Amino acid sequence: LYAELILLLVEREIHGVFSKADDPRLRRLRQMFHDLWEEVDGDLARDWSVAEMAARLHLSPSHFHRLARRVTGLTPARLVSRLRMRRAESLLCSADYTVAQVAEMVGFRDPLAFSTAFKRHAGLSPRAFRKENA
């Protein structure tokens, strides 16, 4: 019963924070997430886990996951994936890296897994995307 009460109070507090757009706590939270995503974007080859990202913000993984969804509308894993695919698009369009090199640079150890994920993201294979956008 106490756990449910605490959860209810925490959710009410979070809702209160997110219902006021100019709330300084919301601005601070958004800045913390912005800084984290900048760090992730700067090292996309790294294996970013939810636990590691949460630890950087001094949050539990489950709380981080909930807040990420509230602040950004996406799960942490989806945000990392989106950053990886955007970087892959850029690398495929502007550099002469092989698909395997691009895959490694954006955190994929297996070029086939990268190609599958990229095709799901862009609707084209990496090679086709490169041809179309060269």
One Martini backbone bead per residue (centre of mass of N, CA, C, O) as a GRO file, in nm:
protein
  134
    1LEU     BB    1   0.058   0.063  -0.021
    2TYR     BB    2   0.301   0.253   0.001
    3ALA     BB    3   0.405   0.214  -0.287
    4GLU     BB    4   0.152   0.323  -0.427
    5LEU     BB    5   0.160   0.602  -0.297
    6ILE     BB    6   0.436   0.685  -0.399
    7LEU     BB    7   0.375   0.653  -0.698
    8LEU     BB    8   0.146   0.857  -0.706
    9LEU     BB    9   0.316   1.102  -0.613
   10VAL     BB   10   0.525   1.092  -0.836
   11GLU     BB   11   0.330   1.119  -1.075
   12ARG     BB   12   0.214   1.389  -0.986
   13GLU     BB   13   0.481   1.542  -0.996
   14ILE     BB   14   0.545   1.490  -1.290
   15HIS     BB   15   0.289   1.611  -1.406
   16GLY     BB   16   0.341   1.893  -1.290
   17VAL     BB   17   0.601   1.944  -1.446
   18PHE     BB   18   0.472   1.883  -1.745
   19SER     BB   19   0.236   2.115  -1.727
   20LYS     BB   20   0.485   2.328  -1.713
   21ALA     BB   21   0.671   2.480  -1.949
   22ASP     BB   22   0.830   2.702  -1.741
   23ASP     BB   23   0.958   2.505  -1.565
   24PRO     BB   24   1.269   2.463  -1.428
   25ARG     BB   25   1.265   2.152  -1.409
   26LEU     BB   26   1.207   2.102  -1.707
   27ARG     BB   27   1.449   2.249  -1.822
   28ARG     BB   28   1.660   2.075  -1.677
   29LEU     BB   29   1.573   1.805  -1.794
   30ARG     BB   30   1.610   1.879  -2.091
   31GLN     BB   31   1.912   1.945  -2.064
   32MET     BB   32   2.003   1.667  -1.971
   33PHE     BB   33   1.907   1.521  -2.226
   34HIS     BB   34   2.062   1.684  -2.430
   35ASP     BB   35   2.346   1.616  -2.321
   36LEU     BB   36   2.321   1.313  -2.358
   37TRP     BB   37   2.267   1.312  -2.669
   38GLU     BB   38   2.533   1.443  -2.738
   39GLU     BB   39   2.709   1.216  -2.628
   40VAL     BB   40   2.596   0.990  -2.798
   41ASP     BB   41   2.651   1.128  -3.077
   42GLY     BB   42   2.974   1.130  -3.019
   43ASP     BB   43   2.934   0.785  -2.956
   44LEU     BB   44   2.790   0.553  -3.155
   45ALA     BB   45   2.981   0.295  -3.123
   46ARG     BB   46   2.867   0.260  -2.867
   47ASP     BB   47   2.714   0.062  -2.612
   48TRP     BB   48   2.408   0.181  -2.533
   49SER     BB   49   2.256   0.172  -2.234
   50VAL     BB   50   2.011   0.239  -2.022
   51ALA     BB   51   2.178   0.215  -1.764
   52GLU     BB   52   2.403   0.412  -1.847
   53MET     BB   53   2.230   0.660  -1.904
   54ALA     BB   54   2.097   0.673  -1.626
   55ALA     BB   55   2.358   0.707  -1.460
   56ARG     BB   56   2.433   0.988  -1.583
   57LEU     BB   57   2.146   1.098  -1.437
   58HIS     BB   58   2.081   0.957  -1.166
   59LEU     BB   59   1.901   0.701  -1.257
   60SER     BB   60   1.688   0.478  -1.309
   61PRO     BB   61   1.603   0.294  -1.573
   62SER     BB   62   1.292   0.322  -1.544
   63HIS     BB   63   1.283   0.628  -1.500
   64PHE     BB   64   1.431   0.710  -1.753
   65HIS     BB   65   1.235   0.586  -1.952
   66ARG     BB   66   0.990   0.756  -1.870
   67LEU     BB   67   1.118   1.038  -1.912
   68ALA     BB   68   1.195   1.009  -2.205
   69ARG     BB   69   0.905   0.978  -2.307
   70ARG     BB   70   0.808   1.254  -2.197
   71VAL     BB   71   1.023   1.445  -2.332
   72THR     BB   72   1.040   1.290  -2.642
   73GLY     BB   73   0.840   1.025  -2.714
   74LEU     BB   74   1.080   0.823  -2.668
   75THR     BB   75   1.282   0.582  -2.642
   76PRO     BB   76   1.606   0.536  -2.585
   77ALA     BB   77   1.657   0.327  -2.811
   78ARG     BB   78   1.522   0.498  -3.037
   79LEU     BB   79   1.709   0.740  -3.016
   80VAL     BB   80   1.971   0.597  -3.081
   81SER     BB   81   1.880   0.489  -3.353
   82ARG     BB   82   1.824   0.762  -3.484
   83LEU     BB   83   2.112   0.871  -3.463
   84ARG     BB   84   2.245   0.646  -3.627
   85MET     BB   85   2.084   0.685  -3.894
   86ARG     BB   86   2.160   0.979  -3.945
   87ARG     BB   87   2.463   0.930  -3.961
   88ALA     BB   88   2.453   0.723  -4.188
   89GLU     BB   89   2.340   0.907  -4.399
   90SER     BB   90   2.573   1.107  -4.397
   91LEU     BB   91   2.803   0.903  -4.464
   92LEU     BB   92   2.678   0.796  -4.733
   93CYS     BB   93   2.674   1.092  -4.875
   94SER     BB   94   2.989   1.218  -4.783
   95ALA     BB   95   3.143   0.935  -4.805
   96ASP     BB   96   3.391   0.659  -4.871
   97TYR     BB   97   3.252   0.444  -4.714
   98THR     BB   98   3.175   0.158  -4.622
   99VAL     BB   99   2.922  -0.014  -4.497
  100ALA     BB  100   3.091  -0.145  -4.272
  101GLN     BB  101   3.208   0.120  -4.162
  102VAL     BB  102   2.944   0.256  -4.094
  103ALA     BB  103   2.839   0.046  -3.904
  104GLU     BB  104   3.068   0.078  -3.695
  105MET     BB  105   3.033   0.392  -3.646
  106VAL     BB  106   2.710   0.326  -3.544
  107GLY     BB  107   2.721   0.033  -3.367
  108PHE     BB  108   2.776  -0.206  -3.573
  109ARG     BB  109   2.906  -0.534  -3.606
  110ASP     BB  110   2.686  -0.603  -3.832
  111PRO     BB  111   2.621  -0.529  -4.156
  112LEU     BB  112   2.349  -0.678  -4.187
  113ALA     BB  113   2.204  -0.545  -3.950
  114PHE     BB  114   2.237  -0.263  -4.057
  115SER     BB  115   2.089  -0.295  -4.327
  116THR     BB  116   1.820  -0.371  -4.203
  117ALA     BB  117   1.782  -0.115  -4.029
  118PHE     BB  118   1.811   0.090  -4.258
  119LYS     BB  119   1.577  -0.008  -4.433
  120ARG     BB  120   1.363   0.043  -4.216
  121HIS     BB  121   1.422   0.351  -4.204
  122ALA     BB  122   1.458   0.435  -4.536
  123GLY     BB  123   1.364   0.201  -4.760
  124LEU     BB  124   1.675   0.142  -4.806
  125SER     BB  125   1.957   0.054  -4.883
  126PRO     BB  126   2.262   0.177  -4.844
  127ARG     BB  127   2.338   0.166  -5.145
  128ALA     BB  128   2.079   0.295  -5.257
  129PHE     BB  129   2.098   0.553  -5.093
  130ARG     BB  130   2.365   0.647  -5.209
  131LYS     BB  131   2.278   0.664  -5.507
  132GLU     BB  132   2.030   0.861  -5.457
  133ASN     BB  133   2.235   1.077  -5.272
  134ALA     BB  134   2.501   1.157  -5.458
   0.00000   0.00000   0.00000
